[in-house]
Amino acid sequence: MAANVQWTGRPASKEHEHAYHAPPAPSNPVVRGLPLYYGAKIITSSTLVQNLLWGNAGFDSLRNRAELEGVEPRYEPLVVKSSGTRVSTAEALQTLSNEDWTSRTLSEKLYPSILDYHEAYKSGRTTPTAVAKVLLPLVRRDVEIPSRHSVAFLSSKVDLVMRAAEASTKRYEEGKSLGPLDGVPVAVKDEEDVTGYPKCVGSKLDLKDKHDATSYCVQAWQDAGAVLIGKTNMHEYGMDTTNNNPNHGTPLNPHNNTYYCGGSSGGSAYAVGAGLVPVAIGNDGGGSIRIPSAYCGLYGLKPSHGRVSIRPTSNLARSNGVAGPLAANMVDLEISYRVMAQPDLEEPNSALFDTPSSAASKQGRKKVLGVFKEWFDRADPAVRQACMNVVDYLTSKLDYEIVDISIPLLHEGQTAHAMTILCEIPSGVSSFKDLTPANQVLMSVGSKTPGVDFLQAQKVRMLLMQHLAHLYEKHPGMIIVTPTTPNAGWSFDPQDLKYGCSNGNMSLRSMEYVWLANFTGCPAISVPAAYLEPEKGTGRIPIGFMGMGEWCSEDELLAFGYDCERYLHDVYENGRVKPAAYVEVLEV
């Protein structure tokens, strides 16, 4: 390691060798409709039933594990690699403006990028004000006849939108643009705070910050000139991977409206997937950026734990959750990430990180793909093959090397992650009775976790982090690759939209690969890799391919993402698919 690089919180490198064992089939009861509605009332009032469901979920399986003897618990996965490379926000924005993006920009794109908006504004072909006027009727709920797209949003403040758009328009007229994000329409998940906006995190509760504050990462986009067109719908309290929301309506997949968008950042995914905005902010505690990105055919980045500040917003899942971008194109992912990840000197964790650098600076990096075959092969056959096609392209055309790896206690780790996040989120909820039936069940069951089992889960976290440190030390530059989800989307029963659905088996299945990055604090990226024929409805379903890098390797992951984008654009038959719900905002 370079002498000028300092690590904070990096675990000791230690290999843990344990034979791989496939998990038993989950046996959580699947309940929907009125049985769920009434069943939730019974469960939340019965400690006995809650304890039975807790045990049935396998949460007691970490007890008396010989593998955990002598392992210290790790309560937060913050790991920072710093070389002291830090510049001011103004300097960072100027760097973005001066950067040559030519080599990273596709010659033809299905979705207009941030740079396309920027060029359209500079040329006078359109203005931020004109774009805002196109978008507002599409996203507003508070109109007599909302559009098909408005369900993806919870609120949009016309006066704030137009004020920001008009200020940006004036800057362009005066030749004083703030940079590529200036005037670009963006959306923000309701998990973040925004001055002048309500907040409910998808519930029926009023959770607005009493100081009417704005989350740091949102403010960073606004300070760069972005025009926030609204706050997006989400799964209530971020507690599942569908974005089913009986409280405010459920945004349906823009590619096929018999499938979910994925969650819990489903509203943000819909907004980008339908072409309304090129980027949106999501939050990811167990795949909630990457799963909807995969289901909607987008690019999504889960940053290293603690890197992106959400101050003063409280984190729903303190040791697992992060904020990050969902984007239409890789260039949008990079630009939006580099703006929102500018270190926040008033937030102790974020202040430790370097200013993000350019993905272009990583062209000479070591290209290594880590594949744990037994884990990779658990994906549905069509999903597995689609992702292996990307691996074959990267290794045969772009000089990537494959190394076989193993990761211990994977399925126990997923249980440990689930147990941890089901303790963290309910701890911030004063009463479960006002929540949707599915969340009443989840939170009441999760809150029954005994302290000894929670501690065992944190020992699993430490063991996994030690082993990952060993792998990354042994294979410098390695990116561990898997499908983003083992399944091709998630179709729904229409009755689920009214009362919700409790299907822990499918939730666990959809999170099979994504949870590891959250639990260990590593960054991970999801990129669209293919489209498969649906089981129902009309419209092919996007498939996501995921890479997880070493702590603080976001720049390398972005360079990897550009390589994967070339596969979809240049190699994949028929290329990227335009969803049925797509809107040509710049052409209206």
N, C-alpha and C positions, 0 to 999 in steps of 0.2 A: 504494500500500500504506500502511496506517495507520502513523503514526510510532512508535507504541509496540510494533509487531510486529517481532520480529527473526527472521531466517532463519539457520539454520546448515546448511551443506552444500548449499544450493540451487545447482544448476548455472546457468551463464550461459545466458540465453535466446538460442537460436540456431536459426533455421529451416534445416532440411536438406531440400532438395527433390530427391527421386529418384523416377523413374517406378515405378509399381507393376508388379511381375511376379509372377504366380502361381508357386508353387514346383513343381518336378517331383514327380511321384508318388513317394512313398517306396518303397524297394525292399529294406527289411530282411527277412530270412527270418523266416517265422512257424513256430515250432517248439513242439510240445507233447508231452505223454506221455513214453514211454520214449526217443524220439529226443532230447528235450530233456535228460533225465536223463543219458544217456551223452554227448551232444554237449557238455554243459557241462564234463564232465571233460576232453574233448579240447581245448576252447577255452581253459580256464584253464591248461593245460599247454603251450600253443603260442603263443609271441609272434607268429609269422607269421600265424596265423589271427586273433589279436586285432587286429593291424594292418590286415589285410584288412577285417575287419568295421568297424573305426573309419573307414576310408576310404569304405566302402560307405554308411555312415550320413551322409556328406557333411560330416564335421567338418573336412575340409581346404578347405572352400569359402570360408573367410574370408581366405585368404592372398592377398596382392597385390591387395587391393581398393582402387581409387583413392578411393572414398568415405571411406576411413578415414585417408587421408594427412593428417597434421597434427592428428589427434584424439588427445588424451591418454587413456590407459586409466583407468577408474574401477572400483575394486575393491569398493566397498561403497556401496549406494544410500541411506545415511542422510541424510535431509533433515528438518529440524525447524523448525516455525513456532511461535514462543513469544511470549506477551505477559506472561509472569510470573504467569499465573492458576493458582495452585496452592493447594490446601487439604489439610488432613490427611485421613487415611482416615476418621476418626470423623466429620468434617464432611461428607465426601462421602457416607457412608452415611446421615447424617441428612437430607441433601438428597434422596436417593432416597426416604426414608420420607415426607418432607413434600410431595413433588411430586404434582401433580394429573395423573394418567395418563388421565383420562376421555376426552379428545379423541383419544388415540392407541390406545384399546382398542376392539376390535371388539365390537359388540353381541352377536354370536353367533360362537362359535369352535368349530372342529372339535377343536383341541387345547387342553386347559387350560393357562393361562399361569402364570408365576411368581406373578402377582397373584391368580389363582384359588386356588393353594395357600395363599398368605398369608392370604386372606380365610377359607378353610376352617379354617385353624388358629386364627385370631382368634375365629371364631364358635364354635369347639368342635365343629364338624361332624366333624372328624377331627383327628389329631395326627401330627406327624412320626414318632413311634414306630409308629403304626398303618400309615403309608405304607411305612416301612422293612420292616415285617413282610410286607407284600404283595409288595414288590419282591424281597427276598432270594431266595425260592424260584425266581423267574423268571430271575435273573442269575447264580446260583452255578453253577460248574462242578464243585465238590467235593461233589456229591450223587450218590446212586445212579442217579437218572434225571434228568439235566439237562433243562430246558425247551428249547423251540425257540429261545428268545431268548438262551440262555447263550453261544452261539458268538460273540456280539457282544462278550463280555467275556473278559478274560484272567485276572482275579483280583478277588475281592471278600472283604473281611475283615469277618466278621460282628461281631466284638467292636468294631471301630472304627466300623462303621456304626451299631450300636445305641447305642454311647456318644454319638456325635454326635446321633443322633435323640432320645435321652432328654434330653440337655442342652437341645436346642431345645424339646422339649415342656415342660420345666420353665420355660423362659423365657416361653413363651406363657401358661402357667398363672399366672405371677407378673406378667404384663403388662409384660414387659421384652424384647420382641422386638427383635432387632438390625436389623430392616428387612425389605424384601420378599423377600430371598433366604434369610431364616432358615427352616431346616427343609425347604427345597426340595431334592428329590433331584436330584443332578447326576452326571455321569460324566466321566472324564478319559482322554484318549488315552494309551496306554502310552509315548508318547514323553517324557512328563513324569515327574519324580520325585515320589514321595509317601511320606512317612514310614510305615513299617510294611508297605509293599507291595513286591513284586518288580518288576523291570523287565527287559524283553528286547527292546523295540522290534519285537515281532512275530517275533523269531528264536528259536532254541533256546539262545541264549547268556545268561549271567547278567550283566546290565549295570547292576545296582543300584548307586546312589551309595554309596560306602563310608562316608559320613557319615550315611546314612539321612535325607537332606534332603527337603524339599518345594519344588517349583518355586514361585517367587514368585506367579505368576498363579493357581496352584491354592490356595496359602495365602490369597490375597486372597478367594477364594470361601469358603473354610472360615472365615476370620475374620468374614465376613459371615453366618455361620450355616448355609451350605449343607451338606447331608449327602451326602458322596461315597459312592455305592453300589458303585463299582468302577472298575477301569481297563479301557479298551476295546481290542478287537482292532484291528490295523492291518496294512497291507501291510509286509512285512519291510523294516526300515530306511527305510520311506516311499518305496520305489523304483519305484512305478508307480501307476496311477490306477484300479485295479480293487478292491483290497483282497483279492485272491486270496491265501490264506495256507495252504499245505500243512502248515505246522508246527502250527497251532492250530485249523484249520478256517476256513471262509470264511463270514461272515455274508451272507445273500442279501437281495436288495432286498425291503423289507417290502411294496412294491406289487405285485411280480411276482417269484416266487422262481426264475425262469429268467434273471434279470438280476443283475448285480453291484450292490452298494451304491455303488460308486465308492470311490476311495481317494486318499491313504492313510489318511484318517480315517474309514474305513468303519464301524468298530465304533461310533464316536460318532454317526455319521449314522443307523445302525440304531437305536441306543438312543433317539434323539429321534424318528425317523420312526415307530417302533412305539409311541410314546406312553409309554415307560418313564420318561423324564425330559424336562423342558421345555428343558433346555440341556445342552450338553456342550462340553468343550474339544477342539479339534483343532489341528493344525499344518499350515502351508501353505507349501511350498517351490516348488510348481509347480501350484497349484490344489487342493491336498489338503484344503482346507476347502470350497472352492466347488464342486468337481466332485461330491463325495458329497452336498453340500447340494442341488445341482441334480438328481442322479439319484434322491434320496429325497424331493424336494418340500419342502425346508426353506429357512430363511434362514441364510446364512453370511457372516461378515465376516472378510476378510483385512485386518488393520490395517496402518498405515504401518510401514515397516521400523524395527525397534528400539523401537517404542512400548510393546509389552507385554513385560514382563520375565519371563524363565524362569529367572533366577538361582536356584541355582547349576548348573542343568542345562546341559549343553553343547548347542549348536545343531548338528544334523546337517548343515545346509546354511547355513553362516555368513552368506553374503551374499545369500541368497534366502529363508530360512525365517523364519516368524513363527508365534506362537501366537494363536488367536482363537476365538470362539464359533460353534457351530452351534445353531440355536434353532427351536422350534416356531412361534413368532409373533414379529412385529417387536418387541413390547414386551419379550419375553424377550431378544432380541438386544441391545437397547439397555441393559437393566439389567445383564445379565451382562458386557457389554463395559465399561460404565462402572466396574464393580467391579474387573475384572481389569486395566484400563488405568490404574489409579491409579499415578502415577509412582513408580518404585522408586529412592529416593535413594542406594542402594548399588550401582546398576548404571549405569555412565557414560552409556549411550545413553538409557535410559528416564528418567533424572533430568533430561534436557533438556526433556522434554515438559510441556505444560500438563495440568492435570486435565481430563478430558473434561467437556463441558457437555451440556446437554439438547438433544435434537433439536427440542424445541418452540421453542427460541430461534432456530431457523433458518427459521421460517415465512415471513419476509419476504425470504428469500434470492433471488438471481438464479437462474432456472431455465433452464439451457441443456443440451441434449443434443448431444454430438458424435458424428457418425456417419461412419465411413469406409466408404462404400458397397461398394467392391470387397472389403473384408475381411468386412464383415457378410454379404455375399451368398454367401460360401463355405460357409455353413451348409446343411445339408440343407433342401430346400424347405419341409417342414412345420415344422421348427424355426424357420427364418427367418420364416415367416409368423406363427407364434405370438408371436414376439418383436416383430415389427412391429406386431402388434395392441396390445401394451402401449405402444409408442411413440405410436401413433395416439391412444390414450386419454390419455396424458400431455399431448400437444400440443393435443388438441381440448377436453379437459375441465379440465385443471389448469394451463393457461397456460405450459407448457414451450415453449421455442423450439428448433428444430433448426438446427445449423450443420454444413455439410459440412467434413470435415477429411481430411487424409492423414497417414500415419505412414510414415517411410522405413524401408527394410530390415527389414520386418516378419518375413519368413520367415528371413532371415539372423539376425535377433534371436532367433527361437525356437531356431535352431541354437546360437547363442552361449549362450543360457540353458541348454540341455540339456548342452552341453559343460562349462559351469561347474559345474553341480550334480553332474554325473557325475565331476568332479574332487573336489568338496568332500566328498561323502558317503563315497566309498571311502577318503579320506585318514584317516578316523577308524575304519577297520576293519582290525584287525591281520591277519586271515586270511580269505580268501574261501571256503575249503574247507568251512566249516560252514554256509554259507548255502544257500538254495534254489537249484535249478539256474538259474532265470531271473536271479537276482541274481549268481550266479557269472559269468554271461555279461556282464551289464551292467557290473558293477564292474571286471572284468578288462579289458573293452574301454575303458571310460571312463578308466581309469588310464593308458592309453597316450597320452594327450593331450600333445603336446610343449609346452614353455613358450611358444614363439612363437605357437602357435594359441590358447593360453589368453589371452595378451596381446591378441591380435586380438579375442577375444570381449569383453574388458573395454573395448576401444575402441568396439565396437558399443553396449555399455551406456551409455557416455558420450554418444555421438551421440543415442541415443534419449532420454536424460534431458534433454539440451539442447533437443531438438525439443519434448518435452512441456512444458518450462518456457516455451517460445515459445507453444505452444497455450494453456496456462492463463493466460498473461499477456494474450494476444489476446482470449480468451473467458473472463473471470472467472466463476467458479462452474460452469464446464462439467464435466459428467460424461460420459465416453466410454462409450457403450453398445454392447453386443454380446450375442449369446447367450452363456450361460456355457460351453456346449459346442456344437459344431456338429452333434452327433449326439443322437438320442433314446436315451440309455442304452447299455449294453453287455451284450449277452447272452453266455452262455458255453457252451462245450462241456463236458459233465459230466466228461470225463477231465482237464480242466484243474484240477479241484479236488484231485487227488492229487499231481501233480508241478508244477503251475503252468503258465504259458504265456508264451512270449516272443513278443510281438507289438508290436514297436516302431512299426509303421505306425499301428495303432489308438491306441497311447499318444500319439503325436504328434498325431493327429487330435483326440483328446479334450482336448488341452492347447492347441489352436490359439489360443484367446482368453485363457486365464487366465495364461499365463507372463509377460506384459508387466508386470503389477503386481508380481510377485515380482522381476523383473530390475531394475526401475527404482525399487522401493521405495514405489510408490503404494498407497493403500488401495483396496479393491474389495469390492463386496457382490454376492451372488447371491440372487435371490428367485425363488420358484416362479411360473411364468407360464402354464402350460397342462399338459394331459395328452394324450398321443397313444396311439393304438392300438399294441399291441406286435407285433413280428414273430413272437414265440413266447410261449407260456405265457398265463396269465390275469392281467389287471390292467393298466390303462393306465399308461403311463410318464410321470413328471413331466418337465417342461422347465424349465430355468433361464434367467433373464434377468439380465445382469450390468451393473453400472455401476462404472467406475473413476474416482476423483476425484483432485484435486491432492493432493500430500503434506499430511498432517495434516487432511484434510477429512472425517474419519469422521463428525462430527456432521451435515454436509450429506448424506452418503451414507445415514445412518440416516433423515433426513427424506425423502429420495428413496425409501427402502425402504418407509416407511409409505404413500406415495402408490401404490406398486406393489401393496402389500398390499390397498389399497382396490379396485384393479382386479380382483384375483382373487376378492375377497369380494363386490363389488357388481355387476361387469360380466360376468366370465367365466361362460359358460353352465354351470350346475349347480355352480359354485363349486369349492371345494377337495374333494379326493377322500380318503376314509378308506382307508388301506391294509388289506390282508387280515390283516396281523399285528398290528393295532392293539390296545392294551390300555387299558382305562378304569381307570387306577390310582385316581383319586379316587372312583370309583363302586363299587370292589370292597369 
